[in-house]
């Protein structure tokens, strides 16, 4: 065959290659058929399997042009599209909720006996709430540049709903306080003025309530968290530091601070049994302080106290705990012994808000599982539950308005929901004008007389740098 002759055995499982200079100077080399088949394949095919193996690379910032999809990002996109859709429906909302659903037809049906008192009240609430339209409030201030950068943290209306206390997060860090005068809040031009004071703090505000020391709502009580070596405290801030609405009655503004570390909640007493006193909920105890005498009473608990409210007629202080327990302290008893616990109720999660109804026979409470329950204090049983609230970990207050017969609460999903107080029916869900986020959960205030005794009922919503008004048409 020649010096480089090659012979192949066909039809067998192997191939014998014989090479050499002469026929007598060679030795056979046996190669399996599978290897020979792979040798016949193109070089590109041989590179295929290694490229299909899993390889892991470290992604550094800038390596990918778009963020990878996650369950959380997909859920946020779905929630944002739902919010935008609801906002469009709000803008297209007609003044009449449905055909034939208006005040004159309802009144006529009630006079003819087709509607009983209960159904008439329910339909009236639904009609009024469906007519609420969103309008932006123009805020004026001595420092207009600050209004464009400071963000609303919370708002709190006083008893007469003619003033609004605000806590704003400052862009450079810390917080700033102000009072908005609502007496100029009138349609069609919704304009208000914010009175500010150069009182800043770089500590978190845990709880706020109005305090009646010199007269009704003369002060604001704030619970501030400790920071580094600075302990936490409860501060009484005179409203006259911002604007003197009671000339001749208000004393010169003096800030009173009480060293109270780790205060989660606070409440001011209008009960005669605890005159000039306020309460603070701490870690595993309740502290009752008399502002005038400085006398203190401490009541030990089994959990952190996150919500408080004094009863007006009965000498009781109701407390909601992280453990889910709600208990009342009898103010007539001292802190010695165990006889001061008057009532005990239980939720399955941390209680974030407690509200006593006017007859003081019922109590409304919400927790971090999104449950809102109405409790009968005489039987210590839950008589009604309000569905739809969303909460997992946030401190979200309740707003009960018996005069209008409604319950208002803002959820962690940034939706404001309004229920009928009497039958727990969800009447309306209001989306936030801002995209849902932890930093932009709206703070609301509802009143049947916004701006004072001559004001109209409506809802105020503070979110971001803006203030909105949902007034009854």
N, C-alpha and C positions, 0 to 999 in steps of 0.2 A: 504493500500500500504506500510505502514511502516513509520518510523519517517521522512525519507528523500524522501518520494515518490513524484514524479513529474507528473503532468498531463498536456498535451498539447492539445490545440484545433487546429485541422488541417483544412486547407481549409479556414480559416478566415484571417482577416487583422492583428491580434495580437496574441500573445502567453501569456497564463496565467500560472505563476509559483506559486505553492503552496508548502510551506515548513513549517515544525513545528515539535514539539515533539509528538503531538497527533492529530488525525483528527479534533478535536474541537478547537485546538489552532493554527489556521493559518489564514492569510488574503491574498487575491489574489493581485498579482503585475503584472500589465499590461505593456508590453514592445512592442513598434512598431516593425513591421516585418523588416523594413529597417535597424534598429539598430541590430536586431538579425542576419540579413544577414552579416553585417559587423563584428559582433563578431565571426561568423563562419569562416571568412577569416583568412589566416595565418598572423602571426605578421609581416612578411617581407612586405606583401602587404600594411599594414597600414603605414609603413614607407615610402612608395613610394611618395605620393603627396608632403610632405614637402621638399623632396630632389629635386623635379623638380622645385621648386620655384626659382626665380632669386635671386641670392646672389651677392653682390658686395664686392670685397676685394681690399685693397690698395696694389698695386704692388710696392715693393721697389727694389732698385738696387740689382741684383743678384737673385731675385726670379724667373725670367724667363730666360731660356737658350738662347732664340732667340728673336729678336725684333719683335713686332707685325707688320703685313703687313699694310701699308697705301697707299693711292693713290700716294703720293709723292715718296715713296720707289719703288713702282711698276713702276712708270714713269721713275725713274732714272735707274732701271734695264733695261728697254726697250731701253733707250737712250744709255746706255753703250754697250748693245749687238749690236745696230746699229753701234756705233762707231767702235767697234772691227771688225765688218763685213766690213765696209768701209776701215779700215786700211789693212785688208787682201786683198781687191781688189786693194788698192794702191800698195801693194807689188807685186801683180801679174800683175799689169798694164804693157802692152806691149808698146813699143815705138811708135807704130802706132795705132791710135785710132780705126780705122775700116779698113776693107779690101779695098784696093785701095785708101786709104786716106793718101797720102804722098806728099812731096813737089814737086817732079818731075811731078807727074800726074796732080797736081793742076796748075803748071806752063804751062804744055802742053795744058790743057783745056783753060787756059786764053789766050794763043797765038792763039788757034783755034777759039776763040770767044764764047766758051760755057759758060764762066764765065765773068760777068761784074766786074768792079773794086770793087764795094761794096761787092758782094758775095765772090770775091777772098780775100779781106781783112778779112772778117768774118771767112772764112775757115782757113786762115793763122793763125789768133789768136787762133782758136780752136785747130789747130794742135800743135802750140808751147806750149800752156798751157797744153795740154794732155800729152806732153812729159816731163813735170816738174817732177822730182823725188826727194824724200826726202833723204837728207844726213845730218848726224850729224856733226856739226862744232866743232873742238877741240879748246878749249879756254885755253890759257896759261896766267899765271899771276905770280906776285912776291909772292903771298900768295896762293898756290894751295889748302890749306885746306879750305879757304873761298869759293872757287868755288863749293865745295861739299855741302855747307850749305846755302849759300845766294841764294835767289830766285829772278828771274827777275820780276820786277813790270811793267816796260815799256822800250821800245827802241825807239830812234828817230834818223833817218839818217840826215846828213847835206845836203846842196844843191848839192854838187858834189858826194855824196854817197861814200865818202872814209873814213868817220868816223861815229861811232854809239855811241850816248850818252845813257847811261843806268842808270836806277834807280833800285837798288836791295834792297830787304827787308832782313835785317840782323836777324839772328836767335835769338840773345839776345834782339832784339827790335830796332826800328829805321830804318833808310835807309842809303844806301851808294851809292855814285855816281862813275861812271867810264866812260871812253871813249875807245871803241874798234877800233883799226886800221884795216880797211877792205882792205887795199892795198895788203895784203898777202893772201887774200881769192881767191885762185886759185885751180882749179881742177887738178889732182884728189885728192890731199891732201888738205882738207879745214882746215887751221889752222889760228888762229888770236891771237892777244895779247891784253889783257885788261890792260889799264893804270888806276890805282886807285889813289885816294887821300884820306887822312885821314880827310875827311869832312863828318861828320855824322849829322843827324838831327832826332829827334824823332817826328817830325811833318809830317803830311800827305802832299804829293805833289799833288796839285790840277791840275796844268797845267804846261807844259814845251814847250819851243820853242827856236830855235837857234836865236841869236842876232848878228847883224853885226855892231859893234861899231868901232873897229880899222880897220878891214877888213872884208871880207865875212866870216860869221860864226865864229867870234872871241870869242864870249861869249855864254853862255847858260842862258836863262831867266827862273826862276822857281817861281811859286806862291805857298807859303807855308801857311797852315792853322795855326791859332792861337791855343795855348795850355795853359790852365789855365790862368795865369797872363801874359803869353808871347803873344803879339799881332801877327797877321798874317803879312806877309811881302812878297815883291817881291825882289828876289835876282838875281843880275847879276854875274854869275860865269865865270871867264876867262877860256877858254879851255886850256890855257898855264899852268894852275895849274896841269893838267894831263900829257900833252905831248906838247912840243913846236914844232909845225909843221911849223912855220914861223919864223925861227931864224933871228934876226936882225930887224924884223918888230914888233913882239909882245913886248909889254911893260911888265915890271915886273907884275906878277899876283896880282891883287887887287880885293877883293870881295866888291861889292857895294850892299847895302841893303836899300830898301825903305819901310818905315812903311806903309803898305796898308792892313788894316784889312778886312778879309772876301773876298778874291779874288778867284773867281771861274775859271777864264780863263785869258789868256794873249796872246798878239800878238806883234811882232816887226815890225816896219814900214820901208820899203824900198822906200817909196814914198818921193819925194823931198819936198812935202808940209808939211811933218811931219818928217824931218830929225832928226836922233838920238832920236827918240821918241818910246815909247812902250805904249800899252794900257792894262788895266786890267778891267775885267768885275766883278763888285761887286754886292751886293744886292741892286737892284733898282737904280743903276747908273753905268756909264762908266767913268773911270779916265784915262786921257791922260797925260803922264809924259815925260818931256824932260830930258834926262839923264845928259846932259852937263850943262844946266842952272838951272835945278830943277823946272822949271815952270810947273804948273799943270792946267788942264782944267777938269771940272766935268760936265757930262751930265746926267740929271735925267731920269730914265726909270720907267716903271710900273711893272717890274719883274726882277728877277735875270738874269744876263747875263752869259750864260754857254759856249758860243763859239764866237770866233772873228777871223777876218782876214782883213788885209789891202789890198786894191787894189794897183796895181803897177803904173798904168798910171793915172787913175781917182783919184781925191783927196777924196776917200771914205773909211770909216771903216765900215765893215759889222758885225752885231752882231746878235746872236741867243739867245732867251730868254726862260726861264722856261715856260712862258705862251704860247709858240708856235709862237710868233711874231719874224720876222726877219726884221731888219731895218738897214739903212745905215746912217752914220753921215758924213755930208759934212765938211771936215776939213778946208775949207776956211771960214766957218762961225764960229763965236764965240759961246759960250755956253749960250749967252743971247737970249731970245726969243725962238720961236719954228721953225725957218726956217732951223735948222740944220738936220732935218729928211728928207732924200732925197728919199728913197725907203722903201716900207713896203710890206712884204709878211707874210703869215700866215700858220702855221701847226696846226694840231689838238692836238699835244702833245709837251712836252718840247724838244727844239732843242739842240742836243748834238754836232753837227759838221756843219760847213759851209766851203765850198771850192769854190773859184772863178776860173773859167776857164780862159785860157790865153787871149782870146779876150775880156774878161771882159764884155761880153754880156750875159753870162749864169752863174748861181750859183747852186751848188749842196749842198743839206742839208739833214740831217738825224735827226730823232727824237726818243723819247722813246716809240713810238708805233711801231717801226720797219719799218717806212716808209722812203724811200730814194727817193727824188724828184729832178728833174732838172728844174730850173726856168729860164724863159726868162725875163731878167731884163728890157727889153724895153717895153714888154707888161704886165709884172708882172703876168704871167700865168705859170702854171705847164705844161711843154711840154712832159715830160717823167717820168715814175715811174719804179723803179727797185724792183722787187718782190723777196721775199725769206729771207730778212734780219730779224733777231730775236733780239728784245730788248724790255725790260719792264721798266728798271730803271737805267741801267748802262750808264756811260760816255764812248761811243765808237766812235773813230774817223773814218773818211773816208780817203781813199788814192786814189786820182785821178791821172791817168798817161795818158795824152793825146798823148804822143809820141807812146806809145804802144796801145792806144785806149782801156784801160780797167779801171774798177773801182774795188777796193778791200776794203772789210770791214769784220771785225770779229764780229760775233754775240754773244749774251749772252749765246747761247748754245755751244760756243767754236768752232764753225765751221767757217772756213775762206772761203768766197765766192768771186768769181771773175765774174764780168759781162762785157759784151761788152758795151763800153761807147756810141756807136752810135745807137744801137737798143735795149738796155736794156735786152739782152738775157743772161741768166745765163750760163756761160761757164764751170765753174768747182766749186766743193765744196770739200774742203780739211778738213778732220777730224783732231782733235788735237791728238798728240801722247800721251797726258795725259788724264786721266778720267775727264769728264766735272765737273767743280765745280766753285763756285764764285771766289775762290782764284787762279784758274789756267786758267783764260781767256787769250789766247795767245795775245801777242803784236807783230805786224808785221811791216815790212818796205819793200817796193817794189821799185826797181830801174831798169832802162834800162841799167845802167852801175855800177854794184856793184863793189866797190873797186876803182872807179875812171874812167877816160876817156877810159881806155883800158879794163875795166871790162865787164863782160857778164851780160845780164839781168837776173833777178831772184827775188825770194821772201825770205826774212829772217823772221823766226818765233822764238820768245823767249817765252818759257813756262817752268815753274818750274826752275830747275837749268841748263837747256839745251838750246842750240841755234841750229836751223836747217836751212838748205839752200835748197830751191827748185829752182834749176837753170835750164835754158833752155838747152836741149840736143843739 
